[in-house]
Amino acid sequence: MKKTVLLLLCLLILQSAYAENLPSVCYGTTQEGRLENGWQLPSSGKNYEAYSTLGVITGRNYVHSKVYDLVVAAYKSLESTAPDKMFIYGESGSKEG
């Protein structure tokens, strides 16, 4: 029983990690749309953090993969252009949009 549970847990973790590396796809409109393969922004970095730990825990910091790349690159750039600043980002969306 323990081996089965451990195996299932490992498979879920691997599946989750794989799914997050796939490009995102948006469907529909802002009001009536959805997101496939949303990427979760890091909860914090050298010069930024999420506004709410609860927001991160409940999965309210997912974005399109292209947005993820832009946000992470922007914070990286700000490390050198605004080294004394700390940034806080707000809620973005759920994994499904």
BELLIN-V743142 format. One record per residue. N is the residue number from 0. RES is the residue in three letters. SS is DSSP state (@ for helix, = for strand, . for the rest). BURIAL is b if it has 16 or more other ideal C-beta (glycine too) atoms within 10 Angstrom, else e. D_CENTER is the distance of its C-alpha to the mean C-alpha in whole Angstrom. Layout:
n: <N/N>
res: <RES/RES>
ss: <SS/SS>
burial: <BURIAL/BURIAL>
d_center: <D_CENTER/D_CENTER>
//
This chain:
n: <0/1/2/3/4/5/6/7/8/9/10/11/12/13/14/15/16/17/18/19/20/21/22/23/24/25/26/27/28/29/30/31/32/33/34/35/36/37/38/39/40/41/42/43/44/45/46/47/48/49/50/51/52/53/54/55/56/57/58/59/60/61/62/63/64/65/66/67/68/69/70/71/72/73/74/75/76/77/78/79/80/81/82/83/84/85/86/87/88/89/90/91/92/93/94/95/96>
res: <MET/LYS/LYS/THR/VAL/LEU/LEU/LEU/LEU/CYS/LEU/LEU/ILE/LEU/GLN/SER/ALA/TYR/ALA/GLU/ASN/LEU/PRO/SER/VAL/CYS/TYR/GLY/THR/THR/GLN/GLU/GLY/ARG/LEU/GLU/ASN/GLY/TRP/GLN/LEU/PRO/SER/SER/GLY/LYS/ASN/TYR/GLU/ALA/TYR/SER/THR/LEU/GLY/VAL/ILE/THR/GLY/ARG/ASN/TYR/VAL/HIS/SER/LYS/VAL/TYR/ASP/LEU/VAL/VAL/ALA/ALA/TYR/LYS/SER/LEU/GLU/SER/THR/ALA/PRO/ASP/LYS/MET/PHE/ILE/TYR/GLY/GLU/SER/GLY/SER/LYS/GLU/GLY>
ss: <./@/@/@/@/@/@/@/@/@/@/@/@/@/@/@/@/@/@/@/././././=/=/=/=/././././=/=/=/=/././=/=/./././=/./././=/=/=/././@/@/@/@/@/././././=/=/./@/@/@/@/@/@/@/@/@/@/@/@/@/@/@/@/@/./././././=/=/=/./././././././.>
burial: <e/e/e/e/e/e/e/e/e/e/e/e/e/e/e/e/e/e/e/b/e/e/e/b/e/e/e/e/e/e/e/e/e/e/b/e/b/b/b/b/b/b/e/e/e/e/b/b/e/b/e/e/e/e/b/b/e/e/e/b/b/b/b/b/b/e/b/b/e/e/b/e/e/e/b/e/e/b/e/e/e/e/e/e/e/e/e/e/b/e/e/b/e/e/b/e/b>
d_center: <33/31/30/29/27/25/25/23/21/21/20/17/15/16/16/12/12/14/12/8/11/12/12/11/14/15/18/21/21/19/21/21/18/15/12/13/10/7/4/1/3/6/8/11/13/16/17/14/12/11/14/14/13/14/11/9/11/12/8/8/5/4/6/9/9/11/10/7/10/12/10/10/14/15/14/16/19/19/20/23/24/23/24/25/22/19/16/15/12/12/11/9/9/9/8/11/12>
//
